[in-house]
Amino acid sequence: MSQDEQALLVVRGLQVKLPTGRNRLVHAVRNVDLTVRAGERVGIVGESGSGKSVTVRAISGLLPDSPLVQVHGSIQFRGQELNGADARIWRDIRAKRIGMIFQDPHSFLNPTMRIGAQINEALKMGRGEQTSKDELLRVIALAGLPDPERMAQRFPFELSGGMRQRVLIAIALAKSSEIIIADEPTTALDATVQRRVLKSLDDSVTALGTSLLLITHDLAVVAGLCDRIYVMYGGEVVETGSTEKIFSAPEHPYTKELLRCVQSLADDTPDLYVSDYSSKQNAQ
């Protein structure tokens, strides 16, 4: 059996063209190949405009529904081709099999609903109508949220930014998702809160054996969290490899520049998540 046949998510030759002013098209993503296996953690790293978020939105079926948006190539989930699939199929995949965590929880949490009710809706999507309070509280705790009973009764506006991000993690976990796609989930958070949210994500996917696709502009974020890394620049994957290989023997000049930035930040910020990667390597 080939690696593609064993994989959870397989993307081959992905190209995305998006409209700009005067109905012109820009080639936002060019010939991206990407694979995520069951239980694997994969990072996509690149600066703003590198194409990483467009790639992930194409993979998730979340690009605008417009004849001006062109998506070419193959996107397969468990062998099912999704590029060109109708909206019903995409909704079903996102509702039950792919969990999404975005960088702005304000846009994805209902301000008028209690946290418990929103997580319970996700539980019903992934596990059917029969859900229990014990299941709800377990998911809240699994996402790293304190005092689950009290947390379930709170509204989003009562929580900090880091807490709201952990609510999004809980919603993704509640669906029994096979893969969680996290698009810049800690960008707006300070270093200490970022570390806590990433630890919650790490602990959660470890406990459930869920695959993770993490998108970020910062190599330090994927250092202690991902098995493999794709580096994107100018809409293309310019380098890919294991986390160990990317950190110890980068080949592309852009990857080397990203690593120089990581090292500079690590020298000034002891809490940076990259320190966990160093600790793991030293322990081996």
C-alpha positions as CSV (number, residue, x, y, z in Angstrom):
1,M,0.0,0.0,0.0
2,S,1.4,3.4,-1.0
3,Q,1.9,6.3,1.4
4,D,-1.0,8.2,-0.4
5,E,-3.3,5.2,0.2
6,Q,-2.4,5.2,4.0
7,A,-2.8,9.0,4.3
8,L,-5.8,10.8,5.9
9,L,-5.4,13.9,3.7
10,V,-3.6,14.0,0.4
11,V,-3.3,17.2,-1.7
12,R,-1.7,17.0,-5.1
13,G,-0.9,19.8,-7.6
14,L,-3.1,22.3,-5.8
15,Q,-3.4,25.6,-7.6
16,V,-5.6,28.5,-6.5
17,K,-6.3,31.7,-8.4
18,L,-8.1,34.5,-6.7
19,P,-9.7,37.7,-8.2
20,T,-8.2,41.1,-7.6
21,G,-9.3,44.5,-8.8
22,R,-10.7,44.9,-12.3
23,N,-11.5,41.1,-12.4
24,R,-7.8,40.2,-12.7
25,L,-6.7,36.9,-11.2
26,V,-3.7,36.4,-9.0
27,H,-2.0,32.9,-8.7
28,A,-2.1,32.6,-4.9
29,V,-1.1,28.9,-4.6
30,R,1.1,27.0,-7.1
31,N,1.4,23.2,-7.4
32,V,1.2,22.4,-3.7
33,D,1.6,18.8,-2.7
34,L,0.8,18.0,0.9
35,T,0.1,14.8,3.0
36,V,-1.1,14.3,6.5
37,R,-1.3,10.8,7.9
38,A,-3.6,9.6,10.7
39,G,-2.3,10.7,14.1
40,E,0.4,12.9,12.5
41,R,1.1,16.6,13.3
42,V,2.1,18.7,10.3
43,G,3.0,22.4,10.2
44,I,2.7,24.9,7.3
45,V,5.0,27.8,7.9
46,G,5.4,31.0,5.9
47,E,5.1,34.8,6.1
48,S,1.8,36.7,5.4
49,G,1.0,36.4,1.7
50,S,2.9,33.1,1.3
51,G,-0.3,31.2,0.4
52,K,-0.5,29.1,3.5
53,S,-4.0,30.3,4.7
54,V,-5.3,30.1,1.1
55,T,-4.1,26.6,0.9
56,V,-5.8,25.6,4.1
57,R,-9.1,27.3,3.1
58,A,-9.0,25.4,-0.2
59,I,-8.4,22.1,1.7
60,S,-11.3,23.0,4.0
61,G,-13.7,24.1,1.2
62,L,-13.9,27.6,2.7
63,L,-12.8,29.7,-0.2
64,P,-15.5,32.1,-1.5
65,D,-18.1,30.5,-3.7
66,S,-17.5,32.5,-6.9
67,P,-16.8,31.6,-10.5
68,L,-13.8,33.9,-10.2
69,V,-12.2,31.7,-7.6
70,Q,-10.4,28.9,-9.4
71,V,-9.1,25.7,-7.6
72,H,-7.3,23.1,-9.6
73,G,-5.6,19.9,-8.5
74,S,-6.7,17.1,-6.1
75,I,-7.9,17.3,-2.5
76,Q,-8.6,13.8,-1.1
77,F,-9.8,13.0,2.4
78,R,-9.7,9.3,3.2
79,G,-9.6,8.7,-0.5
80,Q,-12.7,10.8,-1.3
81,E,-12.1,13.5,-3.9
82,L,-13.3,16.9,-2.5
83,N,-12.2,19.4,-5.2
84,G,-15.4,20.1,-7.1
85,A,-17.7,18.4,-4.4
86,D,-21.0,20.1,-3.8
87,A,-21.6,22.3,-0.7
88,R,-23.5,19.5,1.2
89,I,-20.5,17.2,1.1
90,W,-18.2,19.9,2.3
91,R,-20.6,20.8,5.1
92,D,-20.8,17.2,6.2
93,I,-17.0,16.8,6.2
94,R,-16.5,20.0,8.2
95,A,-19.3,19.1,10.6
96,K,-18.1,15.6,11.5
97,R,-14.5,14.9,10.4
98,I,-12.5,18.2,10.2
99,G,-12.2,20.5,13.2
100,M,-11.3,24.1,12.5
101,I,-9.5,26.6,14.9
102,F,-9.1,30.1,13.6
103,Q,-7.1,33.1,14.9
104,D,-10.2,35.2,15.6
105,P,-12.6,33.5,18.0
106,H,-14.8,36.5,18.0
107,S,-15.9,35.6,14.5
108,F,-16.6,32.0,15.3
109,L,-18.3,32.0,18.7
110,N,-21.9,33.1,19.2
111,P,-21.8,36.0,21.7
112,T,-25.4,35.2,22.8
113,M,-24.9,31.5,23.6
114,R,-23.3,30.0,26.7
115,I,-20.0,28.2,26.1
116,G,-21.5,24.8,27.1
117,A,-24.3,25.2,24.6
118,Q,-21.9,25.9,21.8
119,I,-19.7,22.9,22.6
120,N,-22.8,20.7,23.0
121,E,-23.9,21.6,19.5
122,A,-20.5,20.3,18.2
123,L,-20.9,17.2,20.3
124,K,-24.3,16.5,18.6
125,M,-22.7,17.0,15.1
126,G,-20.0,14.5,15.8
127,R,-21.7,12.0,18.0
128,G,-25.4,12.2,17.3
129,E,-28.2,13.7,19.4
130,Q,-27.5,11.6,22.5
131,T,-24.9,13.6,24.5
132,S,-24.4,13.7,28.2
133,K,-23.2,16.4,30.6
134,D,-20.3,14.2,31.5
135,E,-19.1,14.2,27.9
136,L,-19.5,18.0,27.7
137,L,-17.5,18.5,30.9
138,R,-14.8,16.1,29.7
139,V,-14.3,18.0,26.4
140,I,-14.1,21.3,28.2
141,A,-11.4,19.9,30.6
142,L,-9.6,18.2,27.7
143,A,-9.2,21.6,26.0
144,G,-7.4,23.0,29.1
145,L,-10.3,25.1,30.4
146,P,-10.5,25.3,34.2
147,D,-13.6,24.5,36.3
148,P,-15.7,22.9,33.5
149,E,-19.0,23.2,35.3
150,R,-18.6,27.0,35.7
151,M,-17.0,27.4,32.3
152,A,-20.1,25.8,30.6
153,Q,-22.3,28.6,32.0
154,R,-20.2,31.5,30.8
155,F,-20.5,33.6,27.7
156,P,-17.6,34.4,25.3
157,F,-17.4,38.0,26.3
158,E,-16.6,36.9,29.9
159,L,-13.4,35.1,28.8
160,S,-9.9,36.2,27.9
161,G,-8.5,35.8,24.4
162,G,-6.6,32.7,25.4
163,M,-9.7,31.1,27.0
164,R,-11.8,31.8,23.9
165,Q,-9.1,30.1,21.7
166,R,-9.4,27.0,24.0
167,V,-13.1,27.1,23.6
168,L,-12.5,26.7,19.8
169,I,-10.2,23.8,20.6
170,A,-13.0,22.2,22.7
171,I,-15.5,22.7,19.8
172,A,-13.1,21.0,17.4
173,L,-12.5,18.1,19.8
174,A,-16.2,17.7,20.5
175,K,-16.9,16.8,16.9
176,S,-14.7,13.7,17.2
177,S,-12.7,15.2,14.3
178,E,-10.1,13.0,12.5
179,I,-8.0,16.1,11.8
180,I,-7.8,19.5,13.4
181,I,-6.8,22.4,11.2
182,A,-5.5,25.3,13.2
183,D,-4.9,28.5,11.2
184,E,-2.7,30.9,13.1
185,P,-4.5,30.1,16.4
186,T,-2.2,32.1,18.7
187,T,-1.3,35.1,16.5
188,A,-3.1,37.7,18.6
189,L,-1.9,36.4,22.0
190,D,1.1,37.3,24.1
191,A,3.9,34.8,24.4
192,T,2.8,33.4,27.8
193,V,-0.8,32.9,26.8
194,Q,0.3,31.5,23.4
195,R,2.3,28.9,25.2
196,R,-0.6,27.8,27.3
197,V,-3.0,27.6,24.3
198,L,-0.4,25.5,22.3
199,K,0.1,23.2,25.3
200,S,-3.7,22.7,25.5
201,L,-3.7,21.9,21.8
202,D,-0.8,19.5,22.2
203,D,-2.3,17.7,25.1
204,S,-5.7,17.4,23.4
205,V,-4.5,15.9,20.1
206,T,-2.2,13.6,22.0
207,A,-5.0,12.3,24.2
208,L,-7.3,11.6,21.3
209,G,-4.7,10.6,18.7
210,T,-6.1,13.3,16.3
211,S,-4.1,14.5,13.3
212,L,-3.1,18.2,13.3
213,L,-2.5,20.6,10.5
214,L,-1.1,23.8,12.1
215,I,-0.6,27.0,10.0
216,T,1.7,29.7,11.3
217,H,4.2,32.4,10.3
218,D,6.5,31.3,13.1
219,L,8.8,28.3,13.0
220,A,9.1,28.5,16.8
221,V,5.4,27.6,17.1
222,V,5.7,24.3,15.2
223,A,9.0,23.4,16.9
224,G,7.7,21.4,19.8
225,L,4.4,20.5,18.3
226,C,4.8,19.1,14.8
227,D,6.4,15.9,13.3
228,R,6.9,17.4,9.8
229,I,7.0,20.9,8.3
230,Y,6.1,22.5,5.0
231,V,7.7,25.9,4.3
232,M,5.8,28.1,1.9
233,Y,7.0,31.2,0.1
234,G,5.4,33.0,-2.8
235,G,2.5,30.6,-3.1
236,E,4.8,27.5,-3.3
237,V,6.2,24.9,-1.0
238,V,9.9,25.6,-1.1
239,E,11.0,23.0,1.5
240,T,9.6,20.1,3.4
241,G,10.9,17.6,5.9
242,S,10.8,16.3,9.4
243,T,11.0,19.0,12.1
244,E,14.4,17.7,13.1
245,K,15.7,18.0,9.5
246,I,14.3,21.5,9.0
247,F,15.8,22.7,12.2
248,S,19.2,21.0,11.9
249,A,19.8,21.1,8.2
250,P,17.6,23.6,6.3
251,E,18.3,23.9,2.6
252,H,16.3,26.8,1.2
253,P,17.5,30.4,1.9
254,Y,14.0,31.4,3.1
255,T,13.9,28.6,5.6
256,K,17.4,29.6,6.9
257,E,16.2,33.2,7.3
258,L,13.1,32.0,9.3
259,L,15.4,30.0,11.6
260,R,17.6,33.0,12.2
261,C,14.6,34.9,13.3
262,V,13.6,32.0,15.6
263,Q,17.0,31.9,17.2
264,S,17.0,35.7,17.7
265,L,13.6,35.5,19.4
266,A,14.6,32.5,21.5
267,D,17.6,34.4,22.9
268,D,15.2,37.2,24.1
269,T,12.2,35.1,25.0
270,P,12.8,32.1,27.3
271,D,9.1,31.1,27.1
272,L,9.2,30.6,23.4
273,Y,7.7,27.2,22.4
274,V,10.9,26.3,20.5
275,S,12.5,25.6,23.9
276,D,10.3,22.5,24.2
277,Y,11.7,21.2,20.9
278,S,15.3,21.7,22.2
279,S,14.3,19.9,25.4
280,K,12.9,16.9,23.5
281,Q,16.0,16.7,21.3
282,N,18.3,16.8,24.3
283,A,16.3,14.0,26.0
284,Q,16.7,11.6,23.0
